[in-house]
Amino acid sequence: MRVILDGCSLTPDVLYALGYEKGATIEISDEAVARIPAARAVIDKIVNDRQTVYGINTGFGKFESTIIPPHQLEELQLNLIRSHSACVGEPLTPERARMMLALRVNVLCKGHSGIRLETVQKYVKAFNAGVVPYIPEQGTVGASGDLGPLSHLALGMLGEGLLATLNNKKFRDAGSVLRELGVEPITLAAKEGLALINGTQFISALGAEAVVRARKVARLADVALAMSHEALRATNSTLNPDIHRVRPHKGQQLVAQRLRALLHSEEYPSMINESHVDCGRVQDAYSIRCAPQVHGISNEVIEWVYGILTTELNCATDNPLVFPDGVKKVVSGGNFHGEYPAKALDMLAIGVHELGNISERRIERLNNPTLSRLPAFLVKNGGLNSGFMIAHCTAAALVSENKVYCHPASADSISTSAAQEDHVSMGGFSARKAIKVVENVERIIAIELLGACQGIDLLRPLRTTEPMEKVWSLVRSVSPPWEEDRVINTDIDNVTKLLRSGAVWKTVKPYVPEEARFLGALTVKKPFELKSKM
């Protein structure tokens, strides 16, 4: 995979692939190659003309009024990187650190930072050589950008601090790593240190991973829901398109259409569905009946966040900004403030959490014989065997943990830099906890799918629909039916890996109409035009 970065067209999916796809490389677009030197020329003129401009020949933050003489401008930039490399905690995973590196190149391609082209090209060469920056995950307040994490990124590229490689993930002396890879360390001219560290690339890179995985888990939540729907012998009447036509939220209609496709008993006959058509039950519990409404808004939140992050990945978030066209100028502003991605990622955590929240309620129903009409805790010979009793406790624990993570980090702010930077976004934690929420929900959905498949086993010889039988077979390929107690965390891990691999969605995708595969593809011009099989 080779990606041309132009500062305008990067998406979360592509950035995620740059971090996680083996052999991914980057290059700078021809347009960016022209833009970057044009902005640099403005900086060079300021230096040569002895003009006083913030960030070029002044101190930073509270030291903005301190004028730096020409012979100390390079030292100023080097001191900036060293002093701002102040983060603590565990380093980012290699994938996330490299996403940050690629993203920083992309925003520099905007041509508004005043950096030299050769410096950007060294970042590109480092990425393509497999450099893994050492970036501790704690320490950014998300304004003035992600100064700390980006300083650690730049520090390694200076040949100081630590680096690793994709072939040897042990962190060691950065200078030695660069020599080993044949990558020349960067040197810093006027303004370049600031150009490398001012921006929201920590928040946005981690946020990109969170939203890409959130999209995937939202689809998988619908698959697990469909399996639970069958195991609990729920009615299909709540999927009637008339219900959803009169409340035409896009997400709700999307989920209802997916479920109709997966549970369509006429096209893919379900013996389970036919077995209870004439039962006396009229309504199912909210966790089944209202699932299109609940899953629907989660899907819409995810897509909204995806849009915010797509914009943010292609923004000039430096300060000051260089405008080389027309009246050439350098202007101080606040594009570095991380409030946009911070608020978006706090919302993402809430939206994705709700998928786990309602999934846990369905797990309870599957386990509870009074509610499921299945053997208690989904196991025969209960008492001797405990079945899924503690698997449900695990789901409950993950849900409750996520409730804490749903507290918005961006609701907080602490004044920093002697009150010059008196409002900050705290977006770094917004991004980190959004990933935690997604990871926890992936595991909750895995537990639901495991339990629902066990419920199907307990209804045999009855069969579910064709697509759901294929999902059942896929799950059973990594987790055999539960005949007697065994170590269940192995099964949970196996199914979680299965979900993350994409195999489950790949199995059901052919059964789902194209317009119901992605929310962006579902356009509602008139509420009554939605396709339906029921």
N, C-alpha and C positions, 0 to 999 in steps of 0.2 A: 504494500500500500504506500503510495506516494501522494502527499497532499501539498498543493500550492497554496501558500498563505498570502492573502492580499489585504488583510485588515478589514474586510468587508463581508465575507461570505462564510465564515466558519460557523458550524452548528455544534450543539452539544454532542450529537451522535458522532460526528467526525472527530471532535476533540477526544471523546472517550476512546474511540478506536486508536487514536495516536498513542494513548497511554497503554492500551491493553492488547493491541494487535501486534503480533510478532513481526519484526522486520519493517515496521512503519518508519517512513522518512518524510522530511519536509523540505521545501524550497521556497524561496521568496519570488513572488510574481514580478514580471517585468515592470508593471506599473509601480509597484512598491520600490523597486530598485531605482526608479526615477524620482519618486517622492522623497525618499529618505535623505539623499544628499541635498535636495533643494531646501529642506528645513535646516539641515546642518549649516548651510551657507549663511543663514540668518544668524545663527549662534556665533559663527566665526567672525562675522562683521561686528557684532556687539563686543566681542572680546578685543578685536583689533582697534575698534573706535573708543575703547575704554568707557563704554556706557555702563551704567549701574542697573542691573536687572536681577530680580530675585531668583535664586537657585543657580545662577551662572557665576556671579561674583559677589554674592552675599552669603551670610550664614543661613541656617534653616530654622523654621518654626519661630521660637521666641528670639532667635538670633538674626532675624530677617534684616535688621538695620545695621548689622556688622558688615562692613565692606572688606572684601578679601583682595589683596594685591595680586596682580597678574602672575607673579612667580609662584604663588601658592594655590592656584586654581586646581591643578591636578591633585595636590595634596588634600585640598578641601573635599574633592569627590571620593578619594580613597578613605579619608577619615569618616566620611558619611557611611560608607558601606561597612566599615569595621565597627563603628559605634552602634549602628542600627542592627547588627547581627546579634540580637539579644533574645531570641526565642528559646523556649525550653520544651521539655517533654519528648515523647517518642517522635522519631523522624517520620515524615510521610512515607507511605509505601512507594516503591520505585515507580509504579504506574501513575500515581497522583503527582509525584514530583516531576515526572516527565510531561504530564499534562500541563503543569504550571509553566515549564520551560517552553513548550510549544506555544502556549497561549501568550506568553510575554513576547515572543517573536511576532505573533499575529498582530498584537496591538501596536507594536513598534512599526509594523508595516503601514499603519495609518499615515505616517509621515508628519506627525505633529509633536514629536518628542525632541527633535534636534540632535539625535544620536548619529554617530558616524555609521555608514553602511558596513564598514569592515567589522565593527563591533557586533552588529546584528548577525553578520555572516558567521562570526565565531560561535555565536549561540546556535545557529543552524548546524554548523559542523559538529558541535558538541552533541546535539540531539542525535544526529545521524550516526555518530560514532558510538552511541549507547551510553552516554554519560547519565548517571543518576545523581541529581543534586541532593545534598543533605539539608533538609528543611524541617526543623522541629515544629510540631503542630500547634504549640501554644505560644501566644504572644502578640497576635494582631488584634487591634481594636477596630479595624475596618475603616479607618480614616486617620490620617492622610493615607488612604489606601492600605495595602497590606505591606507596610514598610519593613517589618521584621522578616517575614518569610521571603520576600523578594530580595532582601539584603543577603540572606543566607544563600540564595540562588546565585547572586552576583559574586559573593565571596568565593565560592568554589570555582567560578569561572576566572577569577583573578589568580587562581593557583594557591589560595589560602583556605584554611579550614579543611573540610572533608568532602570527598566525593566517592561514589561507587560506580560500577558499570553493570550493564545488563548481564554480562558474563561472570562477573564477580561482585555480588551484592554486598560484600563486606565493606563498610566505609573505612577509608584510609586517607593518607595525605593527598590533598587535592592536586598539588603540583606534580606529584608522582603519577597520579592517574591521567592527568592531561598529557604528560610526556609519553606515557604508555600508549595512549590512543593517537598520538600525533596531532593533538589539538593545541594550538598556541594560546596561552593565557591572554585574557583581554587586558588592555591598559585603558586608563580613563582620562579623557580630555575634558574640557570645561563642560559642565552640565550633564555629563554622561552618567555619573553615579545616580543622580536624581532621576534621570530618564529610565534607568533600569529598575528602580524600586518603588516608584510612585504609581499605584494602580490597584485594581481589585482582583488580581489574578489568582490569589489564594482562594478567596471566596468563590470566584467564578469557576475555577477549575474543579474544585470539590463539588460545587453546585451542579456542574455539568454531569458529573458522575451520578449524583443523587437523582437528578431528574430523568436521566436515561434509564436508570434502574427502576425508578418509580413508574415510568411508562410500562415497563415489562411486568412489574408486579401487579399493576392494575388489571392487565389482561388476564394474568394467572389467577387473580382473585375471582374473576368471573368463572373461570374453569372450575376452581374449587367449589364455588357457590353452586354451580350446575351439578356437580357430583353430590354435594350435600342435599340439594333439592331432591334428587332421586332417592338417596339413602333414607331421607326423612319422609319420603312419599308425599311430597308437597304437591299442591295443585298448580297446573299451568295457567289457570285462568287469570292470574295476576300479571301475566305477560301479554294479555290481550292488547293488541295495538290501539284499540279505542281508548284504553286507560291512559296511554302515554301520548296519544295525539292531543289530548286536551290539557296536557301540561308539557309543552314541547321544549323542555330543556334538552340541549344537544346530548349531554352526557347521559341523562336518563334514557333517552331514546336509543343511544348507542348500546348501553348495557342490556336493555330489554331486547334489542335486536340480536345481540350476541347470544343471549340465553335462548331466544326462540330458535336460533340456528342449532344450538347444541342440544336442545331438549325437544326438538320437533318430532313428535311421536308418529305423525302421519308419514313423513318422508323416511325417518329412521326409527322404526317401531320400537317402543319401549314397553317391554312386558311389565316392568314395574309400574309405569304410569297406567297401563290398562288394568292392572290388578286392583287399583283403588279408585277407579272412575266413579263408582256408585257408592263410595263410602259416605258416611254422614257428616264428615268434617267439612265445614264451609270456608274457614279462613285459617291461614297459617300464621305463625308468629311473625313479628315485625322483621326479625333478622333474615327471614326468607321473603316475606311479602313485600317489604319495602326496600329490598336490596337494590333494585334498579335506581331508585331515588338516591340512596346513600352512596352506592358505588359510582353513580352518575356524577355527582358533584365532585367526588374525588378525582375522577377523570378530567373534569373541567379545570380544577385547580392545577393539576399536573400540566395540562396544556398551556394554561396561563403562565405558569412558571417557566415552561420551556420557551415561550415567546420572550419573556423578560431576559432570560439568560442568553438567548440567541443574540439579542441586541447588545447585551453587556459584553459578550465575547468579541464584539467588533467595535468597541468604543475606544476613543482616545481618553484615557483616565489619568494622564500625567498632569503635572502642574510645575511650572507654567507651561502653557501650550504654545507651540510655534506655528504661525500661519505664514507660509512662504509665498502665497499667491497674492496678487494685487499689492496693497499696502503691507509690506512685510512687517510683521509684528510678533511680539512675545507677550502673552496675556496671562495673568494669574487668575485662576478660577477655582471651582470646587468639584470638578468631574471625578476626582479621586474618592469622593465620599461613597461608601459602600451601602447606602441605605436601600437602593433598588434591589440588588441581589439579596441583601440581608432580609428585607421584608418578604421577598418572594420565597426564600428558602424556609423562613419561619412558617409561611403558609403551606409550603410543600409538606413540612413535617406534620402539620395538622391534617391535611388532606389524606396523606398516605396512612397516617395513624388510624384514621377512621375505617380503612379497609381491614386493618388488623383487629380493631375494636369489635366490629360486627362479626368478623370471622370467629373470634373467640366465643361469641354467643352461640354460633352454630356448632362449635366444638362441644360446648356444654349440652346442647340439645342432642347431639349424637351420643354422648356419654350417658345421659340421664334416661333411664328406661321408661319413666313416667311420660317423658316428652317424645321419645323416639320410637317407642314400641319395639325396641331392639334389646338384646341382652345388655345388662348393665356394664358400662365401660367397654362395650363392644367386644366382649370376650365370652366364650363358652366356659362353663365350669367356674363361674365367678366365686370368689372367696379364696379358693386355692390360687386362682389367677386374678391379678388386679387390672390387667388390660391397659387401657388408655387413661387410667385415673390420673397419673402424675404427668402424662403428656399434656393433659388439659391444664394442670398447674403451671407447667412451663409456659404455655400460651398466655395464661393469666398474668404470670410474672413479666413476660415481655410486653404485654399490653400496658401494664401499670408503669413499667419503666418508660415506655414511650409517652405516657401522659406527662411525665416530668420533662422529657425532651421537648414536648410541645409548648412549654413556656417560651414565649418569643424572646430570643436573645436581643433582638433589635428594640425591645421595649426598654432596654437598659441603656444608659450612657454614663460615662465617667469623663470628666474634664481632664485633659492631658496637656503636656507641653506648656506649663505655666499659664493655663487657661487660654492660650492662643488657639488650641484645638479643643474647643469646649463642648463639642457635641460629636459623638462618634457612633458608628453603626453596630459594633460588636458582631459584624457579619461573619467573621471567621468561625465563631462558635455556631452561628446559624447553619453554616455549611457542614461543619463536622457532625452536629447532632442530626441534621437531615439525613445524612448517610446512615447513622446509627438507627434511625427510625425505619428506613427502608430495609436495612439488614434484618432488623427484628421482625418486620412484617413478612419478609420472605420466609422466615422460619415459622411464623404463625400460620401462613398459608400452607406451608408444607405439612404442618400438623393437621390442619383441617382436611387436606387432600388425603392424607394417610387414614384418618378416621373415617372419612366418607367412603373410601375404597373398602375399608373393613366393613362398613355398613352394607355396601353392595354385596360383599361376600356372604354376609349373614342373611341376605334376601335370596340367595341362589336356591333353585335354578333360574329364578327370574333374571332377565337381562335388561340393561339400560339401553340407551340409544347407541347407534353405531359410533359416533365420535367419542362418547364417554366410555364405551367399552375399550376403545383404543387407548384412551388415557389410562384406564384401569390396568391394561396390559403393560403399559410403559412403567407405571408405578410398581407393579408387581415384579418387573424385571430387576428392580433394585431393592425391593422390600417384599418378601413373601407374605402370604396371608398369616394372620395372627391366630395360631392354634393354641399356643400356650405362652406364658410369659418368657421374654428374653430381654436383653439389653436394648431398650427402645431408642436411646439417643443415636445409635448407629443408623436406625431406620430414618430418624428425623434428618440426620446429616445427609444421608443418601438422597432423600427426596428433595431436600433443599438444593443440593448440587444439581439434581435433575432439573429443577425449576430454573435455576440460574443458567443452565446450559442452553436453554432455548428449545429443548426437545419437546416439551409439553405443548408450547404454543405452536411449534412447527407441525405437530400432530393434528391439532384441531383447526389450524388456519384454513385448510381447503374447504372446511364446512361452513366457515363464517363468510358472509357476503363481503365483498371488497369494501363497501362503504361503511361496514361496521368493524373494520379492523383497526382503524385509527380515528380518533376524534376529529382530527383535521380534515379527514376525508368525508365526514358526515356533515353536509350542508343542508340546512332546513330553510328553503325559500318559502314553502307553504307547509304548515304543520301536518297536512293530510297527505303529503306526497311520499312519506316514508314507505319503503318496500316492506312487505311483511309476508311471512309464510303461514301465518295463523289467522 
